Amino acid sequence: MPEPVGTEPGGTAAGPGRVLVAVYAVFALAAGARAAVQVATRFSEAPVAYLLSALAAVVYVVATVGLARGGRGGRRTAVVACSVELAGVLVVGTLSLLDPAAFPDETVWSAFGRGYGFVPLVLPVLGLLWLRHQSEVAAEQEAAGTAPEDGPGRA
């Protein structure tokens, strides 16, 4: 019988992995709710900013799913999402400080995530570090011949 998602040793079912998945899920919800309200009520005021917040929400959802899924495919998905997130935070953060007029209202990534306590800047770095660790664990298990069958919830 297959194990439940995230039950492998060192996976997302416990410890830092579980916390990371939870934080990404909270940010997906927060960014998505914020973007939905902004797009529905004030889209004409700052369409670029509001669409960037919606994009951030999508990226957070993809990262959450990849991290929670685990396995080689989940890690790849999460690495792409975390990389896009980090690039977005750096680009939007820089542009929002250099040309504030281009962003009449804040996005999740404005000023490097200042409105969210800079968590949007730190989160993808932590996510990428965790994913690198998980890849190393999986490689060690594979080399030792103890790697579980790769699939959902695997290292």
N, C-alpha and C positions, 0 to 999 in steps of 0.2 A: 504494500500500500504506500503511495507517495506521501512524503512528509508535507506538512503544511508549509505555506510560503514563509520564508525567513527563519526556518528552524535550524539551519546548519550552524555549527560552531563559528562564532565570530561574524555572523551575518547580521541582518537588520532586525532580528527578533529580540535582540538584547543590547544593552550598553549604548555606545556612541551611535551605532547604526540606527537604533530605534529613535533616539533623540533627533538625529538628522532627518529622518523620515517625518517625524512629527513637526519639526520646525518648517520643513518644506511644505507640508500640508497646510499649516497655518498661514504661511505666506501665500500659497496658492489661493486660499479662501479670501484672505485680506486684499490681495491685489485684484482678484477677480471681482469681489464685491465693490471695491472702490471704482474700478474701471466701468463696471456695469452702471453704477449710479451716475458717474461722470458722463459716460456716453449717452445715457438715456435723458439726462436733465440739462447738460451744458455743453454738448459736443461742439457747438459752433465757437465757443470761447477759446478752446485750446485743443483742436482735434489731434494734433501730433502727440501732445503729452498724454491725452487720454487713450489713444491707440497704443502708445508705448506701454502704458500701464496694463492694457489688455494683453499685449505681447508678453510682458513680464509674467502675468498670471498663467498664460499658456506654458511658458518655459518652466515655471514652478510646478505645474501639474505634471509635465513630462518628467522632470527630475524626480518628483515624488514617486511616480510609477516605476521609473527605472531603478531607483534605490530600493523600493519595497520589493520589487520583483526579484532582484538579485540575479545570479547566474551571469554568464558571459554576455548575453544579449541585454540584460538589465543594466549591467555595468556600462556597456557601450552607449546605450541610450542615455544614461545618467551623465556620462562623461561629456557627450555632445551637449546636453542641456546645461550642465554646469559651465561648460566653456562658453556657450552662447550667453549665458547669464553674466559671466565675468566680463566678457567683451562688451555687453550691453551696459553694464554698470560703469565700466571705464569710459566708454565712448559718450554715453548720455551724461554721466557725471561731469566729464570734462567740458562738453558742449554747454551744459546748463550753467556752468560757472563762467565760461568764456563769453557766452552770448545769452544772458538771461532773458532778453526779449524774445528769443526763439521758443522759450518755454514759459508762457504766461501763467501756467499753473504747474505744480510739481507732478512728477511721475514717481513711481516706486524707486527708480534709479537716479533721480535728480540729485545733484550734489553728492554723488556716491552713496545715496540711500540715507542721507542725513535725517529725513523725516521718519525713518524707521530705525533710528539709532545705529546707522551704518551696518546693520545686519546684512543688507543686500550686497555689501562689498565683501564681508567676511564669509558669508555662507557658501558661495561657490568655491572659495579657496579651501574651506573645511571639507566640502563635498568632494573636491578633486583629491585631496589628501586621503580621505577615507576610501575612495574608490581605488587609489593606488595601493593602499594597504590591503584591501580586499583582493585585488589582482595578485599581489605577492602571496597572500595566504593560499589562494587557489592554485597558484603555480607550485608552491611548496607541497601542497596536498597531492597534486598531480604527479610531481616528481617522486613522492614517497609512495605513490600508488594507493593513497587513501582518499582521493578526491571523490565526493559523491557524484553520481551521474549529473551532468550539467543540465539544468532546467530551472524552472521557476523556484525562487527561494534558495538557490545554491550560491555558494561563495563566489 
